[in-house]
Structures are given as C-alpha cells and as structure tokens.
C-alpha cells in the first residue's frame, strides 16, 4: 500500500466493541492479569502497556504513522516539539561531547545548545547553513558526537545539503539529526540522505489547526532505545488526547500540504512584486539563493514564506494593524494563515550579532500560509503594505 492509504488504515487493534474510528485510550495505567504478568512486563520479557508515561495505544498509533511517513524503524512521542529536541540531546549526549550545528535554528533550540547544554559540559560549533563540505568537516572534532540541523530553517528558510551532511556523518560515525518540521515528511525524508534521527514539532502541520501540542522523534531502533529510556524516566510524555487529535489529523496531512504549498508559492510570487518589500524568501522561488538545492531535496517549497518589510519595526506595527485575514501569532502550520515578527518574538533572545548574521532584521516577517483563497491573502497584503507607508 502507498503511504496515503497507510495513513488512513494504520489503527490500533479493534476492541470487542467493533468500533470503526480509532478509540481514545484515556487511562493513566493498564492492569495486569496477575502478579507474574506485572513482573514480566517490568523486566521486559513481555511486551505491553504498563503506564501512559511509558506507552499508550493511542500514542503508539500516532508514532507508527510518523515512522511510516519518515521510513523509520522506531519512534517516540513527546509532549511538545521542544521536548523532542531536548530528548534527542539529553538521551544521546554526555559531558565532554560536542555538537556541530547549523546556526540557523529556532530560538529555543539555540537556547538549549548555547545556554543549557554547556551546564553539563556539552559544547558546540555553529556553521552557516550554506557552508561548504570542507567547512563542515573542519568543524568536526574528536569529541564530536552529533550533527544537528534544521532544513528549511526557522525563520530564514536557509537550506542545508542533507546528502553532503550524510556523507560526513557516515565517514565520522556521527549521529545525524534533522529537524524536519517545516518540510514535513510529505515534502522530504531525511532518512534518504543518511539521517538516523528525525524530529518534528507535531504542534505545527501534523495537527494543522492550532489545537494541541506534541513532538515526535523517529529513527533507527539503535537511536530510539536510549531516547525511550530517557523519556520514560524524565516524563515528557504526549497525552493520549493530543495523540488522538494528531493521528486523525495525519490522515489529511498530504492533502493539506499540497494546498499549503501551492498557496505559499502564489503568495511569495506576489510579494516579490509589491513596492515596500525589500526581499522575499521561499525555497521554490528561483530568486532563493539555494533554489537548486531546494528542488533537489524537496518535492515542493513548503508553507513558510519570509519577507523583509521596509521601514523597520514601526512599519511592521502599522502593517500588522491593517491586515484583516492573517492571525498575528508565533505559531505556524495552521489552516489559518499566521504571521509574526521573529526579531521581537520567536528569536527575541538570540544575540543581536547572530540575528544580523541570520538576516533577522526589524522588518522580517515569517508568514505561514494557510488554506484560505490565496487571492484574498494577496489582496490583503497589498492593501496593508501600501497603506502602512
């Protein structure tokens, strides 16, 4: 069966009630038939559910679907996307280890790498997303344990050559971890380029309607085993209710992403023509500096567009007050178009010098294009930009 069919048909086993829709297992724990069964479950001689902090049938259905989409062997769900990011670090790294990472990262990922991990003696080296293979290899040290990256990145939509990083990770026997949130597994599968760990904030496109929080990590069984131990002991568990919402949402992920992407391309092309917009970035615009790489490793450009508005933050304030359709929020991946100014929201705590390197200006806007009629969105952007001069 093809992936779209599997998305619909992967479900927990039917109960004696013969339900058609997958059940929601809202339970904190699971019963043992007798004391011996409890013993066998806890010493791992018997597989089964014990406690929803460890596993839950509804959560497992969601994980199984994501693993199928990403062509991965195993996975684990977490309460949020950032819990998944931290678990990937905390479950696999130890004091003295070193990370090589693209510097184009979500603000909270940057804070973990630069502010939290150093408390435990874990260091890092940052590179530009478009660094050469030689530059990436030169950053690898004897203590390097992991290469970590986002592609496309948040918010600047920089791309990293996943095939090139895959060669280096294999050569130096490194953990290769990719945050695939912006592209989703519908648009690219990092495992095809050698990644052995893939992270998603399920809060975004996997939910698709801004309702619940969630994260997921998938990869090889070898990589997931220590992460499962880490999450079991530290407890960043996904709730069964959130998993139930997410597993149903995945059934329409492919259909939604097709519309998100076609809308985003149309809006990006229109923004390029509006006076008052300094620049527009979208992976499938030919003006994107990494357009050739985007076409190579992505099937479409995604739903995110960034553009730089003339006039600094004062212009941004006037512009956002004039908009009538987009929601002003730091979330993304919603059926409704959302818009934020990363400089003052998601990346507010990133140092000024790094923001300058990443092109996060006062006027930068991160646009998550939703499922509205794109002509309505374009008309709204034109009037707000023109009237905010």
HUSUL-V524424 format. One record per residue. N is the residue number from 1. RES is the residue in one small letter. OMEGA is omega in degrees with one decimal (none if undefined). Layout:
n=N res=RES omega=OMEGA
n=N res=RES omega=OMEGA
This chain:
n=1 res=x omega=176.6
n=2 res=x omega=-172.6
n=3 res=x omega=-178.4
n=4 res=x omega=177.3
n=5 res=x omega=179.4
n=6 res=x omega=178.1
n=7 res=x omega=-179.1
n=8 res=x omega=-167.4
n=9 res=x omega=173.9
n=10 res=x omega=-179.0
n=11 res=x omega=172.6
n=12 res=x omega=-178.8
n=13 res=x omega=-179.7
n=14 res=x omega=176.2
n=15 res=x omega=178.3
n=16 res=x omega=178.8
n=17 res=x omega=173.9
n=18 res=x omega=-177.9
n=19 res=x omega=176.2
n=20 res=x omega=177.1
n=21 res=x omega=-177.1
n=22 res=x omega=-177.2
n=23 res=x omega=174.0
n=24 res=x omega=-177.3
n=25 res=x omega=178.1
n=26 res=x omega=178.3
n=27 res=x omega=178.5
n=28 res=x omega=-176.3
n=29 res=x omega=-179.2
n=30 res=x omega=-172.9
n=31 res=x omega=173.8
n=32 res=x omega=176.7
n=33 res=x omega=176.2
n=34 res=x omega=-176.8
n=35 res=x omega=-179.4
n=36 res=x omega=177.3
n=37 res=x omega=176.7
n=38 res=x omega=178.3
n=39 res=x omega=-177.3
n=40 res=x omega=178.6
n=41 res=x omega=-177.1
n=42 res=x omega=177.0
n=43 res=x omega=173.4
n=44 res=x omega=171.9
n=45 res=x omega=176.5
n=46 res=x omega=176.5
n=47 res=x omega=178.0
n=48 res=x omega=-179.2
n=49 res=x omega=179.5
n=50 res=x omega=-170.0
n=51 res=x omega=-172.6
n=52 res=x omega=169.4
n=53 res=x omega=179.8
n=54 res=x omega=-176.8
n=55 res=x omega=-178.6
n=56 res=x omega=-176.5
n=57 res=x omega=-179.5
n=58 res=x omega=177.9
n=59 res=x omega=-178.6
n=60 res=x omega=177.7
n=61 res=x omega=177.5
n=62 res=x omega=-179.9
n=63 res=x omega=-178.8
n=64 res=x omega=179.9
n=65 res=x omega=-179.9
n=66 res=x omega=177.6
n=67 res=x omega=176.9
n=68 res=x omega=-179.0
n=69 res=x omega=-176.5
n=70 res=x omega=-179.5
n=71 res=x omega=-178.7
n=72 res=x omega=-176.2
n=73 res=x omega=-170.1
n=74 res=x omega=180.0
n=75 res=x omega=177.5
n=76 res=x omega=-179.6
n=77 res=x omega=-179.9
n=78 res=x omega=-174.9
n=79 res=x omega=-178.7
n=80 res=x omega=175.5
n=81 res=x omega=-179.5
n=82 res=x omega=173.5
n=83 res=x omega=177.0
n=84 res=x omega=178.4
n=85 res=x omega=-178.3
n=86 res=x omega=179.3
n=87 res=x omega=178.6
n=88 res=x omega=177.1
n=89 res=x omega=-174.1
n=90 res=x omega=-177.8
n=91 res=x omega=-173.4
n=92 res=x omega=-176.9
n=93 res=x omega=176.7
n=94 res=x omega=-178.0
n=95 res=x omega=-178.5
n=96 res=x omega=179.5
n=97 res=x omega=-176.1
n=98 res=x omega=178.3
n=99 res=x omega=167.8
n=100 res=x omega=-173.0
n=101 res=x omega=166.3
n=102 res=x omega=179.4
n=103 res=x omega=178.5
n=104 res=x omega=-174.5
n=105 res=x omega=170.2
n=106 res=x omega=-174.4
n=107 res=x omega=-178.5
n=108 res=x omega=175.2
n=109 res=x omega=176.3
n=110 res=x omega=-179.0
n=111 res=x omega=177.4
n=112 res=x omega=-175.6
n=113 res=x omega=-173.0
n=114 res=x omega=-174.7
n=115 res=x omega=-173.6
n=116 res=x omega=-178.0
n=117 res=x omega=177.4
n=118 res=x omega=176.7
n=119 res=x omega=-179.2
n=120 res=x omega=174.6
n=121 res=x omega=177.8
n=122 res=x omega=-174.8
n=123 res=x omega=-177.1
n=124 res=x omega=168.5
n=125 res=x omega=178.6
n=126 res=x omega=172.9
n=127 res=x omega=171.4
n=128 res=x omega=-179.5
n=129 res=x omega=-177.2
n=130 res=x omega=177.3
n=131 res=x omega=-179.2
n=132 res=x omega=177.6
n=133 res=x omega=178.4
n=134 res=x omega=179.2
n=135 res=x omega=177.1
n=136 res=x omega=-178.1
n=137 res=x omega=179.4
n=138 res=x omega=-179.7
n=139 res=x omega=-178.8
n=140 res=x omega=-178.8
n=141 res=x omega=175.6
n=142 res=x omega=-178.5
n=143 res=x omega=-177.7
n=144 res=x omega=-178.2
n=145 res=x omega=-171.4
n=146 res=x omega=164.6
n=147 res=x omega=-175.3
n=148 res=x omega=-179.9
n=149 res=x omega=167.9
n=150 res=x omega=173.7
n=151 res=x omega=-6.0
n=152 res=x omega=-174.0
n=153 res=x omega=177.7
n=154 res=x omega=8.3
n=155 res=x omega=-166.5
n=156 res=x omega=178.8
n=157 res=x omega=170.7
n=158 res=x omega=-179.5
n=159 res=x omega=172.5
n=160 res=x omega=179.6
n=161 res=x omega=-175.1
n=162 res=x omega=178.7
n=163 res=x omega=179.1
n=164 res=x omega=178.5
n=165 res=x omega=177.8
n=166 res=x omega=177.7
n=167 res=x omega=-177.9
n=168 res=x omega=179.9
n=169 res=x omega=178.9
n=170 res=x omega=-178.5
n=171 res=x omega=-175.5
n=172 res=x omega=176.6
n=173 res=x omega=-178.1
n=174 res=x omega=171.6
n=175 res=x omega=-177.1
n=176 res=x omega=-171.9
n=177 res=x omega=-177.8
n=178 res=x omega=168.5
n=179 res=x omega=-174.1
n=180 res=x omega=-172.9
n=181 res=x omega=-174.2
n=182 res=x omega=-177.3
n=183 res=x omega=-170.5
n=184 res=x omega=178.3
n=185 res=x omega=176.2
n=186 res=x omega=-173.3
n=187 res=x omega=177.9
n=188 res=x omega=177.9
n=189 res=x omega=-177.1
n=190 res=x omega=179.5
n=191 res=x omega=178.1
n=192 res=x omega=-178.2
n=193 res=x omega=174.1
n=194 res=x omega=179.0
n=195 res=x omega=177.0
n=196 res=x omega=174.8
n=197 res=x omega=-177.4
n=198 res=x omega=-175.4
n=199 res=x omega=173.7
n=200 res=x omega=160.3
n=201 res=x omega=-179.1
n=202 res=x omega=175.8
n=203 res=x omega=-172.1
n=204 res=x omega=-171.3
n=205 res=x omega=-179.9
n=206 res=x omega=170.2
n=207 res=x omega=172.5
n=208 res=x omega=-179.3
n=209 res=x omega=173.9
n=210 res=x omega=-173.5
n=211 res=x omega=-171.2
n=212 res=x omega=175.6
n=213 res=x omega=176.1
n=214 res=x omega=175.7
n=215 res=x omega=178.9
n=216 res=x omega=175.0
n=217 res=x omega=175.4
n=218 res=x omega=-177.5
n=219 res=x omega=178.2
n=220 res=x omega=177.7
n=221 res=x omega=180.0
n=222 res=x omega=-179.3
n=223 res=x omega=-174.8
n=224 res=x omega=-176.6
n=225 res=x omega=177.8
n=226 res=x omega=177.1
n=227 res=x omega=177.7
n=228 res=x omega=176.8
n=229 res=x omega=-178.7
n=230 res=x omega=-177.0
n=231 res=x omega=178.4
n=232 res=x omega=-177.1
n=233 res=x omega=-174.7
n=234 res=x omega=166.8
n=235 res=x omega=176.1
n=236 res=x omega=-168.9
n=237 res=x omega=171.8
n=238 res=x omega=177.0
n=239 res=x omega=179.4
n=240 res=x omega=179.9
n=241 res=x omega=179.2
n=242 res=x omega=178.6
n=243 res=x omega=179.4
n=244 res=x omega=175.8
n=245 res=x omega=-174.7
n=246 res=x omega=-178.1
n=247 res=x omega=175.1
n=248 res=x omega=179.8
n=249 res=x omega=-179.4
n=250 res=x omega=-179.5
n=251 res=x omega=-178.3
n=252 res=x omega=-175.8
n=253 res=x omega=-178.4
n=254 res=x omega=-179.6
n=255 res=x omega=-178.9
n=256 res=x omega=-177.5
n=257 res=x omega=176.7
n=258 res=x omega=-179.5
n=259 res=x omega=176.1
n=260 res=x omega=-174.2
n=261 res=x omega=-179.9
n=262 res=x omega=176.3
n=263 res=x omega=-176.3
n=264 res=x omega=179.0
n=265 res=x omega=-179.2
n=266 res=x omega=179.3
n=267 res=x omega=180.0
n=268 res=x omega=178.8
n=269 res=x omega=179.9
n=270 res=x omega=-178.9
n=271 res=x omega=179.6
n=272 res=x omega=-174.4
n=273 res=x omega=-174.9
n=274 res=x omega=176.5
n=275 res=x omega=-177.1
n=276 res=x omega=175.6
n=277 res=x omega=-178.2
n=278 res=x omega=-176.4
n=279 res=x omega=177.9
n=280 res=x omega=176.7
n=281 res=x omega=175.0
n=282 res=x omega=-171.8
n=283 res=x omega=-177.7
n=284 res=x omega=165.9
n=285 res=x omega=-179.7
n=286 res=x omega=176.6
n=287 res=x omega=178.3
n=288 res=x omega=-176.3
n=289 res=x omega=178.9
n=290 res=x omega=-178.4
n=291 res=x omega=-177.7
n=292 res=x omega=177.8
n=293 res=x omega=179.0
n=294 res=x omega=-179.3
n=295 res=x omega=-179.5
n=296 res=x omega=-170.9
n=297 res=x omega=177.8
n=298 res=x omega=178.5
n=299 res=x omega=174.0
n=300 res=x omega=-168.9
n=301 res=x omega=-178.9
n=302 res=x omega=-175.3
n=303 res=x omega=-175.2
n=304 res=x omega=175.6
n=305 res=x omega=171.3
n=306 res=x omega=175.1
n=307 res=x omega=-177.8
n=308 res=x omega=-176.3
n=309 res=x omega=176.0
n=310 res=x omega=170.2
n=311 res=x omega=176.0
n=312 res=x omega=-172.2
n=313 res=x omega=178.5
n=314 res=x omega=176.1
n=315 res=x omega=178.8
n=316 res=x omega=-179.6
n=317 res=x omega=179.5
n=318 res=x omega=-178.9
n=319 res=x omega=-176.3
n=320 res=x omega=177.7
n=321 res=x omega=-177.0
n=322 res=x omega=-179.8
n=323 res=x omega=-179.5
n=324 res=x omega=-175.6
n=325 res=x omega=-174.5
n=326 res=x omega=172.6
n=327 res=x omega=177.7
n=328 res=x omega=-176.6
n=329 res=x omega=-179.1
n=330 res=x omega=177.1
n=331 res=x omega=178.8
n=332 res=x omega=178.0
n=333 res=x omega=-175.7
n=334 res=x omega=173.0
n=335 res=x omega=176.3
n=336 res=x omega=178.5
n=337 res=x omega=179.4
n=338 res=x omega=-174.6
n=339 res=x omega=175.4
n=340 res=x omega=176.8
n=341 res=x omega=-172.4
n=342 res=x omega=-177.0
n=343 res=x omega=-176.9
n=344 res=x omega=-177.7
n=345 res=x omega=-171.8
n=346 res=x omega=-177.1
n=347 res=x omega=-177.0
n=348 res=x omega=-175.6
n=349 res=x omega=175.2
n=350 res=x omega=-178.4
n=351 res=x omega=-175.2
n=352 res=x omega=-178.6
n=353 res=x omega=178.7
n=354 res=x omega=176.4
n=355 res=x omega=178.6
n=356 res=x omega=178.1
n=357 res=x omega=-176.1
n=358 res=x omega=179.4
n=359 res=x omega=178.2
n=360 res=x omega=-176.2
n=361 res=x omega=176.5
n=362 res=x omega=-175.8
n=363 res=x omega=-178.0
n=364 res=x omega=177.8
n=365 res=x omega=175.2
n=366 res=x omega=-174.3
n=367 res=x omega=173.0
n=368 res=x omega=-172.4
n=369 res=x omega=-176.4
n=370 res=x omega=-173.2
n=371 res=x omega=175.8
n=372 res=x omega=174.1
n=373 res=x omega=-175.8
n=374 res=x omega=179.0
n=375 res=x omega=176.8
n=376 res=x omega=179.0
n=377 res=x omega=-178.4
n=378 res=x omega=179.4
n=379 res=x omega=-179.5
n=380 res=x omega=178.5
n=381 res=x omega=-179.8
n=382 res=x omega=-176.4
n=383 res=x omega=-178.2
n=384 res=x omega=179.0
n=385 res=x omega=-178.1
n=386 res=x omega=-175.6
n=387 res=x omega=-179.4
n=388 res=x omega=-178.4
n=389 res=x omega=none
